[in-house]
Amino acid sequence: MKNLTIIGICIIGLWMAVPSAAHHSMAGFDRKNPVTLVGTVKNFNWQNPHCYIELDVPAKDGSVKTWNVEMTAPGYLVRAGWKKTMIQPGDKVTILAAPLFTGEPGALFVSVTLANGQTLSERAVGPVPPQSK
């Protein structure tokens, strides 16, 4: 009986530790110096816990860098008016994002402007709440 109790406590401890270790900090992104990325969507991953856009961005020397742009969860995007079919591979887009401090081609999403001029962000823009007197 004692062994079963110890095993049970270990399982519960591991189960509780997984969610806390699964999320990471956004401290690696330079939010004070956003970059504008103009390129072609390579892939749009609509998945939990974060969506991602892989964007092929041409450089001045003719080479192409694939940027991995991290977004929020699909639930937030849906509330902001997104559909998982809004961005497709091959789409030409402009993304405003906070780059990684390391200089690697990765960033935290701020907004995207589609080829038709529509701009989307991660959060819904709601009505202004009434001012109390």
C-alpha positions as CSV (number, residue, x, y, z in Angstrom):
1,M,0.0,0.0,0.0
2,K,2.9,2.4,0.8
3,N,4.4,1.8,-2.6
4,L,1.1,2.6,-4.4
5,T,0.8,5.9,-2.4
6,I,4.4,6.9,-3.4
7,I,3.7,6.0,-7.0
8,G,0.4,8.0,-6.9
9,I,2.1,11.0,-5.4
10,C,4.9,10.9,-8.1
11,I,2.3,10.6,-10.9
12,I,0.3,13.6,-9.6
13,G,3.6,15.6,-9.1
14,L,4.6,14.9,-12.7
15,W,1.2,15.7,-14.0
16,M,1.1,19.1,-12.3
17,A,4.7,20.0,-13.4
18,V,4.1,19.5,-17.1
19,P,1.8,22.6,-17.7
20,S,4.1,24.9,-15.8
21,A,7.2,23.8,-17.7
22,A,5.4,23.9,-21.1
23,H,5.2,27.7,-21.5
24,H,8.1,30.0,-22.2
25,S,9.0,33.6,-21.7
26,M,8.7,36.3,-24.3
27,A,11.8,38.0,-23.0
28,G,13.9,36.9,-26.0
29,F,12.0,39.3,-28.3
30,D,13.0,42.9,-28.9
31,R,9.6,44.6,-28.6
32,K,11.1,48.1,-28.6
33,N,12.6,47.7,-32.2
34,P,10.0,46.0,-34.4
35,V,10.9,44.9,-37.9
36,T,8.8,44.9,-41.1
37,L,9.1,41.7,-43.0
38,V,7.9,41.6,-46.6
39,G,7.7,38.1,-48.1
40,T,5.9,35.0,-49.2
41,V,4.1,32.7,-46.8
42,K,5.9,29.3,-46.7
43,N,3.6,27.8,-44.1
44,F,0.9,28.9,-41.7
45,N,0.6,26.6,-38.7
46,W,-2.8,26.9,-36.9
47,Q,-2.0,24.9,-33.7
48,N,-2.0,25.1,-30.0
49,P,-0.4,26.6,-27.9
50,H,0.8,29.0,-30.6
51,C,0.2,29.6,-34.3
52,Y,3.2,30.2,-36.5
53,I,3.9,31.8,-39.8
54,E,6.9,30.7,-41.8
55,L,7.8,33.6,-44.1
56,D,10.3,33.6,-46.9
57,V,11.9,37.0,-47.0
58,P,14.2,38.0,-49.8
59,A,17.5,39.7,-48.9
60,K,19.3,42.5,-50.9
61,D,21.9,39.9,-52.0
62,G,19.2,37.7,-53.6
63,S,19.2,35.1,-50.9
64,V,16.0,34.1,-49.1
65,K,15.7,33.8,-45.3
66,T,12.9,31.9,-43.7
67,W,11.5,33.7,-40.7
68,N,9.6,31.9,-38.0
69,V,7.0,34.3,-36.6
70,E,5.4,33.2,-33.4
71,M,1.8,34.1,-32.8
72,T,-0.8,33.6,-30.0
73,A,-3.2,30.7,-29.6
74,P,-5.9,30.0,-32.2
75,G,-8.7,30.9,-29.7
76,Y,-7.4,34.5,-29.5
77,L,-7.1,34.7,-33.3
78,V,-10.7,33.5,-33.8
79,R,-11.9,36.2,-31.3
80,A,-10.0,38.8,-33.3
81,G,-11.8,37.7,-36.5
82,W,-9.3,35.3,-38.0
83,K,-10.0,32.0,-39.8
84,K,-7.4,29.4,-40.3
85,T,-7.7,29.7,-44.0
86,M,-7.0,33.5,-44.1
87,I,-3.3,32.9,-44.8
88,Q,-2.1,30.4,-47.3
89,P,1.3,29.2,-48.6
90,G,2.2,31.5,-51.5
91,D,0.5,34.6,-50.2
92,K,2.4,37.8,-50.3
93,V,2.2,39.6,-46.9
94,T,3.8,42.2,-44.8
95,I,4.4,41.3,-41.2
96,L,5.2,43.7,-38.3
97,A,7.0,41.7,-35.6
98,A,9.4,42.0,-32.6
99,P,12.7,40.2,-33.7
100,L,14.7,37.9,-31.6
101,F,17.6,39.5,-29.7
102,T,19.9,36.9,-31.0
103,G,19.6,38.1,-34.6
104,E,18.3,34.8,-35.8
105,P,15.3,34.9,-38.3
106,G,12.6,34.6,-35.7
107,A,10.1,37.1,-34.3
108,L,7.0,37.7,-32.2
109,F,4.0,38.6,-34.3
110,V,2.4,42.1,-34.0
111,S,0.3,42.4,-37.2
112,V,0.0,41.2,-40.8
113,T,-1.1,43.1,-43.9
114,L,-2.5,40.9,-46.6
115,A,-2.1,41.5,-50.3
116,N,-5.7,43.0,-50.5
117,G,-4.6,45.6,-47.9
118,Q,-6.5,44.1,-44.9
119,T,-4.5,44.3,-41.7
120,L,-5.0,41.7,-38.9
121,S,-3.6,41.6,-35.4
122,E,-3.8,39.0,-32.6
123,R,-6.3,40.7,-30.4
124,A,-9.9,41.8,-31.1
125,V,-10.4,45.6,-31.2
126,G,-13.5,46.1,-29.2
127,P,-15.7,49.1,-28.6
128,V,-14.4,51.7,-26.2
129,P,-15.9,51.1,-22.8
130,P,-18.2,54.0,-21.5
131,Q,-16.4,56.5,-19.2
132,S,-17.7,56.6,-15.7
133,K,-18.4,60.1,-14.1
